[in-house]
Amino acid sequence: MRWILAIAAVAALSFAVPMGMEAAAAKKPKNKLCAGTTLGGAKVTFTCKADEKCCFSAFLGQGQCVAASGVCL
């Protein structure tokens, strides 16, 4: 009887772990909020994908999204 309970407990734990990982992956944000301030002092917000880098030009007063390995100009 103890063997059956032990096997059932191991089986239950093996199914619980992958479901927890999927739930964590589902909560991962798909976009991020980026912000910057223009030369005039106005605040500007824009969104980029989670795997992109936020770049903001205070001179132009606009933001842009570049690849994570990209360079902000």
N, CA, C and O of each residue as an XYZ file, in Angstrom:
292
protein
N       0.822     -1.186      0.000
C       0.000      0.000      0.000
C       0.870      1.255      0.000
O       0.543      2.239     -0.663
N       1.979      1.221      0.745
C       2.861      2.387      0.803
C       3.502      2.660     -0.546
O       3.721      3.816     -0.908
N       3.806      1.600     -1.294
C       4.402      1.781     -2.610
C       3.454      2.507     -3.547
O       3.880      3.365     -4.320
N       2.200      2.180     -3.487
C       1.201      2.829     -4.340
C       1.112      4.313     -3.996
O       1.050      5.154     -4.893
N       1.107      4.640     -2.708
C       1.065      6.042     -2.291
C       2.322      6.787     -2.718
O       2.249      7.944     -3.133
N       3.475      6.130     -2.620
C       4.731      6.763     -3.027
C       4.738      7.036     -4.529
O       5.149      8.114     -4.958
N       4.297      6.090     -5.315
C       4.241      6.264     -6.769
C       3.240      7.354     -7.141
O       3.500      8.160     -8.034
N       2.108      7.380     -6.464
C       1.104      8.412     -6.737
C       1.638      9.804     -6.383
O       1.373     10.768     -7.102
N       2.379      9.912     -5.294
C       2.941     11.207     -4.890
C       3.975     11.685     -5.906
O       3.990     12.864     -6.261
N       4.828     10.797     -6.373
C       5.839     11.165     -7.367
C       5.168     11.586     -8.671
O       5.587     12.556     -9.302
N       4.141     10.868     -9.069
C       3.430     11.213    -10.307
C       2.758     12.579    -10.181
O       2.782     13.369    -11.125
N       2.167     12.858     -9.039
C       1.509     14.148     -8.831
C       2.513     15.289     -8.875
O       2.229     16.336     -9.458
N       3.678     15.106     -8.272
C       4.702     16.151     -8.291
C       5.278     16.353     -9.682
O       5.598     17.484    -10.049
N       5.416     15.310    -10.454
C       5.982     15.451    -11.791
C       5.040     16.208    -12.717
O       5.499     16.861    -13.654
N       3.745     16.135    -12.479
C       2.802     16.903    -13.287
C       2.676     18.337    -12.794
O       2.361     19.226    -13.586
N       2.908     18.584    -11.533
C       2.743     19.918    -10.960
C       3.873     20.850    -11.375
O       3.622     22.038    -11.577
N       5.091     20.374    -11.510
C       6.234     21.230    -11.827
C       6.128     21.833    -13.219
O       6.291     23.048    -13.336
N       5.863     21.071    -14.298
C       5.771     21.704    -15.608
C       4.621     22.714    -15.711
O       4.753     23.719    -16.410
N       3.518     22.469    -15.040
C       2.412     23.415    -15.094
C       2.806     24.732    -14.429
O       2.376     25.798    -14.869
N       3.605     24.670    -13.390
C       4.074     25.883    -12.732
C       4.981     26.690    -13.639
O       4.927     27.920    -13.623
N       5.810     26.030    -14.429
C       6.696     26.727    -15.354
C       5.911     27.383    -16.474
O       6.248     28.487    -16.901
N       4.869     26.721    -16.954
C       4.042     27.303    -18.004
C       3.302     28.528    -17.490
O       3.133     29.504    -18.221
N       2.865     28.485    -16.251
C       2.170     29.631    -15.676
C       3.119     30.818    -15.549
O       2.716     31.958    -15.778
N       4.370     30.563    -15.188
C       5.351     31.641    -15.076
C       5.651     32.236    -16.455
O       5.824     33.448    -16.584
N       5.711     31.398    -17.472
C       5.961     31.894    -18.821
C       4.777     32.700    -19.340
O       4.960     33.649    -20.102
N       3.583     32.333    -18.940
C       2.404     33.068    -19.387
C       2.346     34.454    -18.765
O       1.755     35.358    -19.357
N       2.938     34.652    -17.593
C       2.927     35.952    -16.922
C       4.016     36.885    -17.436
O       4.027     38.060    -17.071
N       4.921     36.404    -18.262
C       5.997     37.225    -18.776
C       5.418     38.348    -19.636
O       4.610     38.079    -20.526
N       5.809     39.592    -19.392
C       5.234     40.704    -20.153
C       5.631     40.654    -21.624
O       6.739     40.241    -21.964
N       4.727     41.073    -22.478
C       4.990     41.088    -23.912
C       5.457     42.457    -24.375
O       6.128     42.568    -25.401
N       5.114     43.497    -23.635
C       5.519     44.858    -23.954
C       6.041     45.528    -22.705
O       5.748     45.097    -21.590
N       6.820     46.590    -22.891
C       7.260     47.374    -21.746
C       7.030     48.850    -22.046
O       7.069     49.283    -23.197
N       6.792     49.598    -20.997
C       6.518     51.021    -21.112
C       7.828     51.782    -20.995
O       8.577     51.605    -20.034
N       8.098     52.623    -21.971
C       9.317     53.420    -21.992
C       8.931     54.889    -21.837
O       7.830     55.288    -22.215
N       9.827     55.680    -21.290
C       9.538     57.094    -21.065
C      10.782     57.926    -21.302
O      11.906     57.433    -21.210
N      10.564     59.194    -21.609
C      11.662     60.134    -21.803
C      11.148     61.549    -21.603
O       9.942     61.781    -21.511
N      12.075     62.487    -21.537
C      11.725     63.890    -21.351
C      12.342     64.712    -22.471
O      13.532     64.579    -22.758
N      11.550     65.550    -23.099
C      12.031     66.395    -24.180
C      12.864     67.542    -23.610
O      12.930     67.723    -22.395
N      13.495     68.311    -24.488
C      14.280     69.462    -24.052
C      13.396     70.513    -23.392
O      13.859     71.267    -22.536
N      12.126     70.565    -23.786
C      11.182     71.509    -23.196
C      10.632     71.058    -21.852
O       9.914     71.820    -21.204
N      10.945     69.852    -21.416
C      10.498     69.342    -20.127
C       9.241     68.493    -20.185
O       8.761     68.034    -19.148
N       8.696     68.275    -21.383
C       7.485     67.443    -21.522
C       7.859     65.970    -21.418
O       8.873     65.532    -21.960
N       7.036     65.228    -20.722
C       7.262     63.789    -20.582
C       6.570     63.060    -21.734
O       5.429     63.365    -22.083
N       7.276     62.099    -22.314
C       6.767     61.311    -23.434
C       6.873     59.837    -23.058
O       7.909     59.396    -22.559
N       5.805     59.072    -23.296
C       5.829     57.637    -23.063
C       5.536     56.905    -24.362
O       4.796     57.391    -25.218
N       6.133     55.723    -24.489
C       5.895     54.867    -25.649
C       6.156     53.434    -25.225
O       6.760     53.195    -24.179
N       5.707     52.480    -26.028
C       5.871     51.068    -25.685
C       6.786     50.377    -26.688
O       6.802     50.702    -27.876
N       7.535     49.428    -26.180
C       8.393     48.572    -26.997
C       8.099     47.126    -26.622
O       7.529     46.851    -25.566
N       8.487     46.218    -27.485
C       8.342     44.801    -27.171
C       9.301     44.455    -26.040
O      10.281     45.164    -25.813
N       9.021     43.376    -25.339
C       9.820     42.986    -24.171
C      11.269     42.692    -24.532
O      12.157     42.882    -23.701
N      11.526     42.234    -25.755
C      12.892     41.893    -26.141
C      13.601     43.028    -26.873
O      14.662     42.807    -27.457
N      13.044     44.235    -26.857
C      13.651     45.385    -27.506
C      14.171     46.378    -26.477
O      13.791     46.329    -25.307
N      15.035     47.272    -26.917
C      15.607     48.307    -26.073
C      14.906     49.631    -26.379
O      14.613     49.938    -27.534
N      14.644     50.408    -25.330
C      14.018     51.720    -25.488
C      15.090     52.765    -25.752
O      16.083     52.841    -25.028
N      14.889     53.569    -26.786
C      15.791     54.675    -27.086
C      14.951     55.938    -27.193
O      13.862     55.914    -27.768
N      15.453     57.049    -26.639
C      14.708     58.303    -26.682
C      15.650     59.432    -27.054
O      16.740     59.557    -26.495
N      15.225     60.246    -27.996
C      15.983     61.411    -28.411
C      15.311     62.646    -27.829
O      14.210     63.007    -28.246
N      15.966     63.301    -26.866
C      15.408     64.507    -26.252
C      15.347     65.638    -27.263
O      14.446     66.474    -27.208
N      16.304     65.670    -28.189
C      16.339     66.725    -29.209
C      15.139     66.627    -30.150
O      14.496     67.633    -30.452
N      14.841     65.410    -30.612
C      13.703     65.207    -31.510
C      12.394     65.052    -30.748
O      11.323     65.267    -31.316
N      12.459     64.688    -29.490
C      11.254     64.511    -28.686
C      10.469     63.263    -29.030
O       9.249     63.224    -28.871
N      11.169     62.241    -29.502
C      10.481     60.999    -29.845
C      11.319     59.796    -29.439
O      12.540     59.875    -29.308
N      10.635     58.700    -29.247
C      11.296     57.469    -28.864
C      11.246     56.457    -29.977
O      10.431     56.551    -30.896
N      12.124     55.493    -29.881
C      12.131     54.405    -30.861
C      12.571     53.132    -30.165
O      13.215     53.172    -29.116
N      12.223     52.018    -30.750
C      12.574     50.714    -30.214
C      13.607     50.079    -31.146
O      13.430     50.075    -32.364
N      14.669     49.549    -30.579
C      15.700     48.860    -31.348
C      15.905     47.483    -30.750
O      15.498     47.209    -29.621
N      16.542     46.624    -31.527
C      16.823     45.274    -31.040
C      17.698     45.345    -29.790
O      18.422     46.320    -29.593
N      17.634     44.328    -28.955
C      18.395     44.318    -27.699
C      19.883     44.479    -27.947
O      20.585     45.039    -27.105
N      20.380     44.007    -29.069
C      21.789     44.134    -29.373
C      22.086     45.409    -30.157
O      23.246     45.685    -30.459
N      21.055     46.192    -30.492
C      21.229     47.413    -31.253
C      21.785     48.555    -30.415
O      21.912     48.449    -29.196
N      22.115     49.657    -31.101
C      22.690     50.821    -30.464
C      21.718     51.994    -30.588
O      21.167     52.239    -31.661
N      21.513     52.713    -29.491
C      20.690     53.908    -29.527
C      21.506     55.057    -30.100
O      22.647     55.277    -29.694
N      20.932     55.777    -31.025
C      21.633     56.916    -31.623
C      21.147     58.222    -31.052
O      21.630     59.284    -31.444
